[in-house]
Amino acid sequence: MDSTLHLPTEEDMELVEFARRIVEANGDGEVHTVGAAVRDARGRVFGGINVYHFTGGPCAELVALGHARAAGARELATIVAVGDRDRGVLAPCGRDRQVLLDHHPGIRVLVPTGDGIRSIAVADLLPHSYVWADQAAPSEPGCHATARQSMFFHRDYLDAVRTGRKTTTVRFRDPVATGPVDMVFELDEEVVLRGVVTQITSKRVGELNRTGRHR
């Protein structure tokens, strides 16, 4: 099995059920046929339903993203879409994949596979994706961006970061800026995950609580 695929967690399956309830309660078999649910880094869940139209009405995933944003959610961890008439979990279309990658590059997506529902990072769901000029490496033709920054993590955090359980980190005398980042995990064979620093909050050491010191 592809190493980028992960078994769904209990929270993931709750997200699937949330999306299923949305389309069961509100679907009409014509315009509204897919429900979606997205979970943010704080564990809050937001739903959406598609609005089909021949001019290109929004998919359920995009409606869910808008709902989350309107509610103040900024860091999104996992998203899923479920079809009506017992179609189950659906993989996002190409447009949705590009939108997710552009706006939430650290998000994981629940998709159907031959072995059941699995979780996958959106960057792995859209390999060889288009990269905007201000995100590309300076070696790429026509690009004027600065090199990606790196953040180093202990190996024990790898699974938590991959699954979206860990979305924050505390840094001491390790300057970092908002924007794209390579998260480097120091294993026997170095593992690098791509992510984005979305927010930085400065604190005095004495202001950190016991939990924060160990993130």
C-alpha positions in Angstrom: 0.0 0.0 0.0 1.2 3.5 -0.8 3.1 4.9 2.3 1.4 8.3 1.9 -2.0 6.7 2.9 -3.0 6.4 6.5 -5.8 4.5 8.2 -8.6 6.9 9.3 -8.7 7.8 13.0 -11.9 7.8 15.1 -12.1 11.6 14.5 -11.9 11.0 10.8 -14.8 8.6 10.8 -16.8 11.1 12.8 -16.1 13.6 10.1 -17.4 11.1 7.5 -20.6 10.6 9.4 -21.0 14.4 9.8 -20.8 14.8 6.0 -23.1 11.9 5.4 -25.8 13.4 7.7 -25.6 16.7 5.8 -26.3 15.2 2.4 -29.0 12.8 3.8 -30.9 15.6 5.5 -30.5 18.2 2.7 -29.8 16.5 -0.6 -32.4 16.5 -3.3 -30.8 14.2 -5.9 -30.4 17.0 -8.5 -28.8 20.3 -7.3 -27.6 19.2 -3.8 -26.0 15.7 -4.1 -22.7 15.8 -2.0 -22.1 16.8 1.6 -18.7 17.8 3.0 -17.2 18.3 6.4 -13.9 19.9 7.4 -12.2 19.8 10.8 -9.9 22.6 12.0 -6.9 22.4 14.2 -9.0 23.0 17.3 -11.3 20.1 16.5 -14.2 22.2 15.4 -16.2 20.8 12.4 -17.9 22.7 9.6 -20.2 21.4 6.9 -21.2 22.2 3.4 -23.3 20.9 0.5 -22.7 21.3 -3.2 -24.7 23.7 -5.4 -24.8 22.1 -8.8 -25.2 24.4 -11.8 -24.2 24.1 -15.4 -22.1 27.3 -15.1 -20.0 25.7 -12.5 -21.7 25.8 -9.1 -19.4 25.1 -6.1 -18.5 21.6 -4.9 -19.4 20.6 -1.4 -15.7 20.9 -0.3 -15.5 24.5 -1.3 -18.7 25.4 0.4 -17.4 23.7 3.6 -14.1 25.8 3.3 -16.2 29.0 3.0 -18.3 28.0 6.1 -15.2 27.3 8.1 -13.6 30.7 7.1 -16.8 32.5 7.9 -16.8 31.0 11.4 -13.3 32.1 12.1 -11.4 28.9 11.4 -8.0 29.5 9.8 -6.0 26.3 10.3 -7.8 23.3 8.7 -6.7 19.7 9.4 -8.9 17.3 7.5 -11.7 17.4 4.9 -14.0 14.8 3.4 -16.9 14.6 0.9 -19.7 12.0 0.9 -22.2 11.4 -1.9 -25.9 10.9 -1.6 -27.7 7.6 -2.3 -25.2 5.7 -0.2 -22.3 6.5 -2.6 -20.0 6.9 0.4 -16.8 8.9 0.5 -15.8 10.6 -2.7 -12.4 11.9 -3.8 -12.2 15.6 -4.6 -12.2 16.8 -8.2 -9.1 18.3 -9.8 -10.2 21.9 -9.1 -10.9 21.2 -5.5 -7.5 19.6 -5.1 -5.7 22.7 -6.5 -7.8 25.0 -4.3 -7.0 22.9 -1.2 -3.3 22.8 -2.0 -3.2 26.6 -2.7 -5.1 27.7 0.4 -4.5 24.8 2.9 -1.4 23.0 1.8 -1.1 21.2 5.2 -4.6 19.7 5.0 -5.3 15.9 4.8 -8.1 14.5 2.6 -10.2 11.4 3.3 -10.5 9.3 0.1 -11.9 5.9 -1.0 -9.5 3.2 -1.9 -9.7 -0.5 -2.6 -8.8 -1.1 1.0 -11.4 1.3 2.4 -11.3 4.9 3.5 -7.8 6.4 3.9 -6.3 9.7 4.8 -3.7 11.4 2.5 -1.9 14.7 2.5 -3.3 17.0 -0.3 0.2 17.5 -1.7 0.4 13.7 -2.3 -3.1 13.8 -3.7 -2.0 16.2 -6.4 1.5 15.2 -7.4 3.6 17.4 -9.7 1.1 20.2 -9.0 1.3 23.7 -10.3 3.3 26.0 -8.0 2.7 29.8 -7.9 5.7 31.9 -8.7 6.0 33.3 -5.1 6.1 29.8 -3.7 8.5 28.2 -6.1 12.2 27.6 -5.4 14.6 30.2 -6.9 16.2 27.6 -9.2 13.0 27.3 -11.2 12.9 29.3 -14.5 11.3 32.7 -14.2 11.1 32.5 -10.4 12.3 35.2 -8.0 11.2 33.7 -4.7 13.5 33.2 -1.7 14.5 29.6 -0.7 12.1 27.7 1.5 12.8 27.8 5.2 13.3 24.7 7.2 12.1 23.7 10.7 13.6 20.7 12.5 11.5 18.3 14.6 12.2 15.3 16.7 11.3 11.9 15.1 8.6 11.3 17.7 6.4 14.1 16.2 6.3 12.6 12.7 3.0 10.7 12.9 1.3 13.5 14.8 2.2 16.1 12.2 1.3 13.8 9.3 -2.1 13.0 10.7 -2.8 16.7 11.6 -2.9 16.1 15.4 0.0 18.4 15.9 -0.4 21.8 14.2 1.6 24.1 16.5 5.1 24.2 17.7 7.1 26.3 20.3 10.4 27.7 19.1 13.2 29.2 21.2 15.9 31.2 19.5 14.9 29.6 16.2 13.6 32.4 13.9 10.9 31.5 11.5 8.6 33.5 9.2 5.1 32.9 7.9 5.0 31.1 4.5 6.1 27.8 3.0 8.3 25.6 5.2 10.1 22.3 5.0 9.5 20.3 8.2 12.5 18.1 8.6 12.3 15.0 10.9 15.6 13.7 12.1 15.3 9.9 11.5 17.9 7.5 10.2 16.7 8.5 6.8 15.7 12.1 6.9 12.0 12.7 6.2 10.8 16.1 4.9 7.2 17.2 4.9 6.0 20.4 3.2 3.9 22.8 5.1 3.0 26.4 5.7 3.6 28.7 8.7 0.3 30.5 9.0 0.7 32.4 12.2 3.4 33.4 14.7 2.7 34.5 18.3 5.6 35.8 20.5 5.6 34.8 24.1 7.9 35.2 27.1 9.1 31.9 28.5 7.3 32.5 31.7 4.0 32.8 29.8 4.1 29.3 28.4 2.0 26.7 30.2 3.3 23.2 30.9 1.6 21.8 27.8 3.1 24.4 25.6 6.7 23.7 26.7 6.4 20.2 25.3 4.9 20.9 21.9 
